[in-house]
């Protein structure tokens, strides 16, 4: 039995599915007033549950559904469907799932943020993930996207083998932008996230849309969605910050160039990555070329890079809560509930500092080796 962690904020959490016309299917979590008596929703039911099981068979044929994603599907959340919205206007986050994943993949994080007063709107990247429309019809990952993903995974294998060779990793990114299928996908995902913010700003004034404060807008995402989120925040003048949950940056927009906004970049433990990537070795952090000028890399205090020990890529989703997860692909040794708490705490404290202008504390990751490399004759 799985129960998502109880949010630490003062507010109850509401959840609602919204579709802003063709291609903009979303799920929103938001602060709700105290005293709600309706039962919270289960993690995934009906067609959504079946899509999760179909994904398990497609991407993880060695997983036993009954002891993995079925347990997550049956989990009790803290989200009350269609609850009233807490009075007032609230800072707003547009979120994107990862490649071949789903808008609710970080429900625990969304609930935590909503309990502290944020509205979080998670978009389906149509063609690159799966979800259920409000009318019960389903959308799933398509073959065009899966082809781009196969191409990307082969490239990542080569990137991992480059190890600590900075010049080889530099060349890898330039080759990616010249020939990689994922580049156009990442650009489309960025644009879809910005379109959601546009829709929120221009939507009819119902209680949820009226509560979205776009003057305190952030973008966030996981994996490919994290790359898209950072690019969206850099491109959208309304945005104040971006959060990237273990996503390689696939755009050239911030390659050795300063980000317009503060960025929190949480990443998996390289020691755990090496466990399943033969030849990965002790390589540097994969986004150490991004977000700042090469010669000034690591000097900005508002570019916060944090590695969470014992984690692997999928630990940055609710999948980390599955019991016995260490035996499952791309899930690490760290306790899943602890990882979930850490991701929530780091994200919340970052947003408090750079969106709400409060003052948390943290330890940053050193990327000074890029400065030294850039200054070599």
Secondary structure, DSSP 4 states (H G I P E B T S, - for coil): --BPPPP-SSSEEEEEEEE-STT-EEEEEEEE-S---SPPPBSS-HHHHHHHHHHHHHH-TTS-GGGTHHHHHT-B-SEEETPPPPSS-EEEEEEE--TTB-TTTTHHHHHHHHHTT-EEEEEP-TTSB-EE-TTS-EE---HHHHHHHHHHHHHHHHHHHTTT-HHHHHHHHHHHHHH-THHHHHHHHHHHHHHHHHHHHHS---HHHHHEEEEEEEEEEETHHHHHHHHHHHH-TTEEEEEEES-----STTBTS--SSEEEEEE--HHHHHHHSTT--SPPPTTTTBSS-GGGTT--TTEEEEE-TT--GGGGSGGGGSTTGGGSTT--SS-HHHHHHHHHHHHHHHHHHHTS-------PPP-HHHHHHHT--
